[in-house]
Amino acid sequence: MPPSPASLCHHAALACKRPIASVATLAVLALASVGVSHARDSAAPQHATQAVDEANPLVGTAPLDQQPLIGNAPPPGEPLYSGMTSPGASLPHSSTEATPVNLNVDLSYPAGVGMSYYYPNPTMIGFTGGGSTYGGQASPMIMPVVGDWTVPPDYAQSAYDKASEKASPGYYTVDLATFHTRVELTATQRTSLMRFTFPASHRSNVIINLRRAGGDVEVVGDRTIRGVVAGRDAAADAAGPWFVAEFSRPFAGFGSFRADHDHEGYGIGDADVQPDRRTVSGSYAGAYVTFGTKAGEQVLVKIAHGHSAEEAEQRLGDEEPGWNFERVRARAHETWAQLLDRIEVTGGTPKQRMLFYSTLYHSFASPRLVARKGERFTGADGRVHVATYDRYGPVPFWDTGRNQIVLLMLLEPKLVQDVMRSELDRAREQGYMDTSFHGDHAVLMYDGAWRRGIPFDYAAVYPWLRKNATDPKGPRPYLAEYEKNGWIADVVPPGNPSPPYAGGKAGVSTTLEYAWDDHALVDMAQRLGKPDDARMFLARAANYRHVFDPSTGFMRGKTADGQWISPFDPGEPYYNFMMKEASGWSTLWLVPQDVQGLVDLLGGRDAFNAKLDAFFSTPYTAKGICRDCTGLIGQYVQGNQPDQQAAYLYAWSGQPWKTQALARRILAELYGSDASGYGYPGMDDQGSTSSWYVLSAMGFYPVDPSTPDYILGSPLFDRVRLRMGNGKVFEIVARNNSAKNLYIQSATLNGKPWNRPWFSQADIAGGATLVLTMGPRPNKAWGAAPADAPPSMSARKP
């Protein structure tokens, strides 16, 4: 079914639903500086093969290819969603990325998302030196072309040799077969560096152009092209709308071009191309430069962005004044090596280790650095500020707030402190805390960090979190209705409301997400000595019960008069009608704050387990299409966020052994199971789906990130050694581990028997060793006692 504007906004940058979290802010932010601190960490373990050598950024660029795993997606005429990650060269938490582009989103939006690269596509149209995870619209586009070329949007495409295509953290290379040219990409913190190795030709060209919106482009001297994108909002573009591209050698000839929309038609009527013209303005404004090259001669291009040409030039001079490609590549490699080596795994198969470190690599896609301490940047208020700490852009809370932020709390607590300061300052600048879709979810990060012992001025941020949750004029849509009724209704449209209907208020999902946020606010209010607030939010945290229909056993939408919406099919996915990008089956489990309460609603442990079993076994027979609802096990959808915690809920219902089996199955079937070995379900959403893999492969997962608790699954590896950001080591040892021995038989934590299918941050904060003895058959007694279940908002019934 066609996605609603809100769903397109979600996947483009998670933020155009409300002005306080703009698309451009998420899409084009400056490169992170965390690599400097990582590079200084000399305590990284030394191996014959470093973790960085196992990682392959091509993972996540391909779709799954087994029909039972992908349901009925995609709709006719569209490609199947891949992870929509980029194989380009970047540094951690970076949006300055040198990346290949083989999707022409100037002509179409083929997957509802402006991604830059799709592994199955056979031709390359260019490379960009900026952009983001979804960088298909990054500007400018750069393409080496030997011989004839055409003006965009009809780019001079080249077939490329898949066997030559290689990617590693901080580096990408490919051979353009059509032009007999090799392309290599690497990056610094704020610049991209490209190296083109040409054949013998007197017409070795480099084409540089802005995208459809256009702007101004100028050829400066015989080595530089600069330009500015039209209509770019400085407050929404931390990297800046200007670019400067410098060449390593003088060009022999040049010219400029633009699209001629006044004379649209066929052939030359579409474009204005003039040799020797230095300045041009308009749609697709660009320049071409020509070199005479001998076989194997190289031309390098380095590019930076800024709020002015002078700022972009300054960044080029500061970060890479020379043309030493190998030095830049080596520094990027070392930066990634120091970060990825913080988790050392042994055992498992080569493919499992490759997938682990590749997903760990993608887990650092966000949040993105806006400015390092002391640098100038444009804030959410549109004013220029000087950063007093490392300032980061908005967190995509609906996605990464569920898991990736917790991974960062374990590995990079200092970075999380700066992220929390950044979000607080954005609230001060714009009047409200950033939100994410149908929930705030910023509170999940703050409460989770507090309960994990990360220092911060939580009293300062609480009024802003409370304002979001109580001000009807604020960023929570339908808040007045939620406060009055305890639930949010949907308007039944004329005709059949079943898919592909994509409008509505997502009343069920919105209610559930608000209740989840409210529960985190209870904890913060209690810690800050605000009992009245705590009581108010505790009552609201139970609002999920108002949208539970006992007659069907599902969360179900209501009309304004409180009647259940009919017809209702829990197997049909919706985008905004009742549910948010999910079916009734998927949405049922969206009560992370009160799994015990959900157990009670469904009739107790036995009934809960039967329902959860049915969830993972009922065939997916939906008529409507949810584009990113791929990666299926029964009704379970790994490719989208609403139900990604569901496999871990058996820990509350006395059957954690089913979680162990499901975690292994999801890891094996839904990642890399396609012919390329790079396939992802749904999309990565800036590190969310990748972080699920990383955490689950280590053997645990944070069902509710606002709590300090982790639910045990089944680790892929014999040993995991996690060097936490506080300098302590958390080690997980899986004895007798194998593909068959996937069930936990017994456990010890720091040498003492451990019978709970979960642990808390306090159990590992000072360093810990968790030893799991594995076996081929479930130990159905281990972790099954009611007293061993994880904490929940509702008390267990005797």
N, C-alpha and C positions, 0 to 999 in steps of 0.2 A: 504494500500500500504506500502511496506517496507520503513522505514525511511532512509533518507540519513545519511552518517556519521555525517554531521553537526547537524542533528536533534537529533541523539543519544547523541552527545556531549552536546547539549542544555539540555537534560533531565538528563544526568548523573551529570553534574555540571555547565552547561551553559558556558563552557569556553574553550573547546579544539579546537575551530575553529581558534583561534589565540594564539600564544605563550605567549602573555602578560597577559592572564588570564587563568592559567592552571587548568586542572581538579583537580589535587591533591590539589592545594591550596584551592579550594572551598570545596573539599570533606573531607579533614582532617585538620581542624584548631583547635586551642586550645580553651578551654572553656572560656566563657565570665565572666568578673568580675562585670558586672552591678548589679548582685544580692546583692553585698555588699552595694552599695548605696541605693538600694531599701529597704534592710532590716533596714537601718537606718532611713527610712522615717517614723517617728512616727505619721504623720498626717493622715494616712490612716483611712477611716471611719470604724467603728465597726458595724457589722451586726450579726444577729442571724446565718445566713448562709453567709459565705464569698464567694466572687467570685471564689476563688480557689477551693471551694467545688463544684461549678457548672461545672467546666471544666472537660472534659473527653478526654484525648489524643487519645483514640480509634477513635474519630471522624476524618474522612479523610482517614481511612484505608480500607474502603469498597467502591465498585463501586455502581453506581445507578443500579436499576434493572427493571425499567419500559421501555419497548422497545421504545415508542415514544420519550423518553428523551435521548436515547443513539444512535439513528440513526442506521447506518450499522456497527459500530465498535463492536467488534474487528475483525481482520481477522481470518480465521479458524486456530485453534491451539494456540491461544494466549488468555490470560485473559484480561478482560475488564479493562481499566485504572480505578484505584481508585484515591483518592487524593494523594496517595503514600507518605503519612505522616508516621511518626513513633510513636508508642505508648510508646516508651521507656522513661527512666528516664533521665532528663537533667535539666540544668539551662538555663535562658534566653540567647539568642545569643550563644548557645552552639553547639560544634561539639563533645565534649567528652560526649558520650551518651551511657548509658547501655540499650541495646535494644534487644528484641526478634528477632530471624531470623527464618522464616518459608518458605523462598524461597531459593532454592539451585541454586544461580546464578553461582556457580562453574561449574555446568553442562549445564546450558542454561541461556539465557537472555530473559525470557519469555515475557516481556512487553516492550522490548527496553530500559529499565531503570533498573539499578542495585539496586532496592529497597530491603529493608530487610524483609518487612512484608506485607502480603496480607490477610485481615481479613477472607475471605472464606476458606483459606487453613487449613486442619485439623491436620497437624502434625508439630511439632517444630523440627528444626535441630540444634539449638544452640542459643547462646547469645553473643553479642559483647560488648566491653567496650570502643569503639571508634567510628570513622566513622562520618556520617553526616545524613542529611535528607534522602539521598539516600544511606543508609549505608549497602546495601547488600553485599558489598565487603570489609567491614571493617575487620581489622585483629588485634589480632587473634580471632578465634572462640572458644567459651568455652561452654562445654556441660556436665551436670551431667548425668551419665549413671549408672544404677544399673544392674550388670550382664554383659552379652556379649556386645561388642561394635565393630564397624567396622571403618576402616580407611577412612578418606575423600578422594575423594569427595562423597563416599557412606556413608554419616553420619548416625549414630545410631539415628534414628528418634523416636519421641514419639508422640502418640496422646495426645491431651491436652483438658482439661475440659473447654469449653467456659464459663460455669457458674462460674467457679473459676477465670476467667481472669478479673483482675481489673487494671485500670490505673488512676492515678491522677498526677497532675504536680509534678515531682520529684520522682515518685514511680510507679513500675509496678510489678504485681505478677500473677503467673499462676501455676496450678497443672499439672505436667506431669503424665498423667494417666498411661502410659506404665511403668514408673519407680517408681510410687508411691512417687514422690518427688515434693516438693514445691519449686518454684524459686521466689525470690524477688530481685528487682533491685532498686538501688538509686544512687545518684551521688553527687560529690562536683564539684568545678569549673574545676579541671583537673583530677579527678579520678572517676572511677566507682567502686561501691561496690555491690557485689552479695552475697546473702545468700541462701544456699541450705539446705532444711530440708529433711533428708534422712529417709528411712525405716530401719528396722533391716536388716543388710546385712554385710557380710565380703568382699563384692565386690562393694562397693560404690565408683565409679570412677568419676574423673573429667578429661575430654579430652580437651586439649588446642592445637590448631594448627594454623599455618599460612595458607594463601589461596593458590591458584594455583601457583602464582609466587614464593612462598616459601621464603627461607632465612635460617637463623641459629636459632636454639633453644637449650637452655641449662637448665638442672635441677641443681639448686644450693642448696646444703644442703638438708634439709627435709621439707622446707616450700616455696621455691621460684622457679619460672620458668621465664626465661627471653629470649628475642630473638630480632632479627632484620629482617625486611623485605628486601628482595633482590631488588636491583635496584631502590630504592626510592630516588628521587631527593630532597635533603634537602631544596633547594630554593622553591620547590613546595609542601612542606609538613611541615607546621608550627608546627604541633604536634610532629613531629619527627618519624623516622622509627623504633625506639627501643620501646620495651614494657617490663615491669616488672610486674609479677603477684605474689602476696604474699598470702599465705594461713593462716588461723587463727589457724591451728593446724598441727602438723607434719603428713605427710602421711606415711602409712605403707609400701608402695611399689611404684615403678615407672618404667618407661621405655620410649623409644622414638620411633618415626616412621617417615617415609617419603614415598612418592609415588615412585614407582620403574618404571620409564619410559623406562628403558632398557629392562625390561621383562614384557611389557604390555600384558595382556591377561585376563583370567578368574581366579577368586579366589586369592590364595596367591601369584600368579605371579605379582600382581599389587602393592604390598606393601612390605616395609622393616620394620619390627617391631622387636625390641629387648628389652627384659626386662633388667633393671639395666643400660642401656646405658644412659649417661648423656648428650651427645652432638650429634646433628644431623643437617645435612644440606640438602637442596633440596626442590623440589616441595612438598607442603603440609607438610613441616616439622612441627613436633609437639611432645608433650609429654603427657603421661597419668600418673596420680597418683591415688592411691587406698587407701581407708580408711575402717576400720571396724567400723560400726556404729550401735548403738542401735536405736530403733524406736523413731523418733523425734529429733535425734541428728542433730546438725547443723554444716556446714562447710561454712566459709565465704572466699571470694576471693576478693581482691582489686587490681585494675590494673591501671597503668598510662603509658603514652607514653612520649618519649623524644628524643632528638638528640643523646643521649648516654644512656647506662644503668644507669649511675650515675645520670643523669638528671631526668630520670623516677623515680628512687629511692628517689631522693630529693623531687620530687613532692608528692610522697606517704607520706613521712615523714612530709612534711609541711602541707598538707591538712587534713590528717586523720591518725594520728600516732597510734590510737587504733582500736578497732573493735566494736564500738558502732553503730550498724546499725540504731537503732531508733533515735539516735541523728542526724545522717547524714540525715535521711529521714525528720526529723522535721525541720532542717535548710533549706533543699530544699523547703519544703512546705511553710515555712515562706517567703523565697525569692520570690517565685511565688505569694504568697498572697499579699505582698506589691505592686507588679507590677500590678497584675490584678485588685486590688481594686482601681486603678486610674480611672477606668470607672465604675460607679455605675448605674445599670439600675433597674427600677421598672416597674411592669406590664408585659405584655406578658405572654406566657404560660411557664410552666416548660421546655418544649422541646426547645422553642425559647431561653430561658436564657442559657440552656445547650449548644446549638449550638453557641450562642454568645460568651460565655467565652471560649469554646473550640477553636473556630476560633481565638479569641484574643490570646489565648495561642500559637497557631501555627504561629501567626503573628510575633513572636519573634524568629523564626527559623534562621534568618539571619539579618544583616551580623554577622560574627563570630569573636570573639576576637582571635587575634594572640598572643599578649603579653600585660601584664599590665605594667604600667609605672615602669621603672627600670629593667624590665626583658630583657633577651637576646632573640633574634629571628633571623631567617634567612630571609633577605629581598628578594625582587623581583630580585635583582642583584646577588643573591647567596652568599652574604656576611653576616657575623654576625653583628648585630646592637644591641644597647641597646635602648629600647623604652623610649622616653621622654614624652609619653602620652599613653593612652590605644590604642594600635594599632589593627586595624581590617582588616580582609581579604576582597577580592574583593566583590563588590555589584553585584548581578545578575540583571543588569539594565533592560534587556529586559522584565523581569518578575516583580520583586518587585519595580523597579524604577517607575512603573506606579501608584502605590497606597500605598504599604507598607512603603516606605520611607516617604511619607507624614504623615502616621499614626505615625511614629517615630518622625517626626518633631513636631507633636502636643504633644506627650507624653514624648519624650526623646531628646530634642534639644541638650543637652550636648553630648549625645552619637553620634548624627548626626555630631556635630562638629568634634569629634574624627574620625568618618568615613570619613569625607571630608579631614581631615589632612592625614589620611591613604592613601586615593586614590591619593592625591597630592604627597605624598612621594613615592608611587609606581611609579608614572609617572617619578619622578626624577631618580629613580633607574633603570627603564627599557627604558626610552626614550620617551614613549607615555602614555597618559591616558588610563586606562582600557576601553574597549569597550564591547558591548554585542550584538552579532549577527550582524544584518544588520543596526544598528545605533550605535552611540556613547552612547547617553542617559545619560552619566555622567553629561552633561551640564544641563539636566532636574533637577537633584538633586541640583546642585550648584545654578542655577538661582532660583529654587523654594525656597531654603533655604534663599537666599538673600532677596527675595520678602516677605518672612515670618518673616524677622527681626532677623534671627539667625546670630550672629556675626562671621565673618571669614575674612581672607585675600583674598578676591576675586580677587584682582589685581594680586596676585601671581599665582593663578590657571588659570587665563584667557589665558596666553600664551600657556599653555599645551592643553587646550580645543581648542584653535585656531589652534594649530599644528595638532591635530587630524583631524580637519575639512579642512585643506588646504594642507597638505603634501601628495602627491600621493604615497609616499613610506611608509606611516603610516598605521594604522590599519583599516582605512575605505577602504574596497575593492571597486574597480571600481570607485575610487574618480575622476580620470582624466576624465573618460567618463562622470561622473555626472557633473563635472565642464564645460566640453566642450559642451555637448548637453542639459543639464538640466534634463536628465533622463538616466536610465540605461537599456540597452537592454538585451534580453535573446536570447540564441542560440537555435533554434528549432532543436531538435534531429532527427535523422533518424526515420522514422516510425511515429507512433501515439504519439504525445506529451501529450496526456491526461493521467490522473492517470492510472496505478501506477507510472508513471515517477516521479522521485524524485530528478533529477539533476537540474542544472541551477544556475542562479545568483539571483533569486528572485528579478528581476529587478524592478517590480512594488513596492513591499514592501520596498525594499532598498531605492528607490527614495523617497517614502513617509516618511520613518523614518529619512532619512538625512534632508529632508525639515523641519520636526518637530524639530530636533536638531538645525538647522540653525536659526529657529525663536527664540529659547531661546538664542542663541548667539547674536541676534540683541539686546535684552534687556541688556545683560551684556556689550556689546560694548557701547551702549548708556550711561549706568551708569558710565562707566570708561572713558568717553570722547573720544571715538574712532569713529567719524562719518563715516569715510571711510569704516571701517569694518562693521559698522551697515548697510550701504547702500548695501554692497556686500552680506551680509547674508540675508537682507530683500528680495533681488531679488531671492536668492536661496530658501528662505522659501516658495515661490510660485511655486516651481518646480513640486509640486504634480499635477498641472494643465496639465502638459505635458503628463501624463499617464492617463488622463481622456478621455474616448471615448464617445463623445456626441451621437453617433449613437446607442450605447447600453445603455448608462447611467451608465457605470461601469468604474472603473480603469481597464486598460487592458495592457497587455504586448506588447512591440514592438520589432521588429528585428533591427539589426544594421542600416538598411537603412531607419528606421522610419516607416515601415509598421506595421499595427496592426497584431498581431499573430492570426492565424486562423488554426484550429477551436478554438473557445472560448466558454466555458460554465461556467457562473458565479456561478453555483451551485456545481461545482466540486472542491474539496479541493486539494491543491498542497503543496509540502514540500519546494521546492526551485525553481520550474519553474513558473516564473512570481510572484507568491505569496509565502509568508513564512508561512508554516503551516496553511494555511487558503484558503478559496475560494474567488472568486471575490465579492460575497455578503459580506463576512466578512471584506474584505480589503477596500471596498468602504468607510467605516466610519473612516479610519485611518488618519484623518486630524484634530487632536485635537486643533492645533494652529489656525485653520481658519474654524471653523464650519460655520460661515456666508458665507465664500467664497464657501464652498461646497453647501450650500443652493442655492447660486446664480448659480453654475454650473448645479444643478439639475432643475433649472427653477423657483426658488422662494419657498416661504413657503408652498404653497399648494402642489406643486409637490414634495418637500422634504418630507413632511409628508406622502404623498401617497407612496413614495419609502420606507420610514422607516416603515410604516405600512406593506408593502409587505414583507419587510425583516423579520418581526416577525410573518408572517402568511403564507409565501410560504412553502409548504411541503419540507422536506429534502429528496431528492431522489437521492443523489450522488451515482455514481458507484464506484468511488475510495474511499479508506478508509483513513481517518485521525485519527490516534489512539487516540489522546487526544481531538478530536472534538466531545465531548460528553457534555451533559447538553444542550439540544436543545430546543429552542422555535422558530419554523419555521426554518429560516436559521441562526438564532443567536446561537452562541456557547459560553457558559459560561466556558467550560473547557479549553479554551486556550485564550491567551492574546489579540490578535489583535482587537477584537471587543467588549471587556468587557465594554467599555465606551458608547456603542451605545444606551442603554436604556435611558441615560441621555441627549441625543441630542435634545429631544423635547423641552428643555428649550430655545433653540435658535429659534425654529420655531413656538412658540406661543401655544403649546399644552403640557405644563408641567404636566397636569393631566394624560397623557399617561405614562410619566415617573413614576409617583406615582404608577400606577397600575402595570406596568412592574416590578418595583423594588420589590414590595410585591410578585409578582408571582415567580420571580427568587429565592428569599429568601425561599419561601415555597416549590417550586417544585424541585429545583436543589441542595438542601442541606438536607441531612438526610431524604429524602423521601423514601428510600429503607426499606426493612424489618428490617435491623439491626438498622436503625436510624443513622448510621455513614457515609452514602454515600456522596461522593464528585463527581462533574463533572471533567473530565480530570485529572489534577494533580495540586497539590498545588504550585509547583515551589518555594519552600523555603519561603512560607508565602504569596504569591501573591493572590491566590484564597481565602485564609482565610481572608486576609485584605479587599478584596472586600466585603465579608459578614459583617465584623465588621463595616466598614464605612457605608455601605448601611443600615444595621440594625439600626444604629444611626440616619439615615435619610439624609445623604449627601455623595457626592463622588467627588474626584478631577479629572475631565475629562482630564485636562492638568496639570500634577504635577509641571510644570515649572512656572505656574501662581499661585497667592495666592487665587484662587477662588474655591469655592465648590458649586456643583449643588445640589439642594434639591431634595430628593425623598420622601419616606413615612416611617417614623420611626416605628419600630415594637413595641416600648415600650412607656408607658405613660410618662416616665421621664428618661432622660439620663443625668447624671452628670459627666462631663469629667474634671478631674483635670489636666490641661495642665502643661507642663514642666516648664513654667515660674511662676508657683504658682497660676495662676488665674483659675477660674472655668467657663467653658462653659456649660450651661444647656439648654436642649431641652425639652420642655413640650408639649405633644400632648394631647389636651383635647378631650374628647369623643372618644378616640382611641379604635379601635377594628378591628377584621378581616374584618368586613363589612365597618367600617368607616375608609377607607384608603385614602380618598381624602382630600387635604387641602382646606378648605373653606376660611380661612383668616389667617393672621399671624401678630405678633408684634415682634419687636426686641428691648429689653430694654424698653418695654412699648409703643413704637411708631409703628404705622402701617407699615407693611412691605409687599410690593407688588411684589418684585422681587423673581423669583424662584432660587435664588442663593445668596450667601453672600461671603465676602472676609475675609482674615485673619485679616485685619485692623478692621473689624466689631466686632471681638471677642477677639482680642489680650489682651485687658484689662479686660477680663471677660465679659460675656454676658448671657442673657436669651432670647432664641427664643421660643415663644409660638405659636403653631400651633393649630388651631381649625379644627378638622377633621369631616368628614361627609360621608354618604354612596353614594353620587352622586358627580360627578365632578363639581367644580366651574370653568367653562371654561373661565371665564373672569379673574380669578386670575393669575397673572404672564404672561398674554398672549400678552400684548402690546409690539410692537417692541422695545420701549424704555426700557422695563424691561428685555430684553434678556442679557445674559452674554457677556462680552467683547470678541472680536475676532480680528484677524489680519485684516480682511477686514471690512470696514465700512458698516453699513447697508444702503441699497439703500432707498431713500425717497419713 
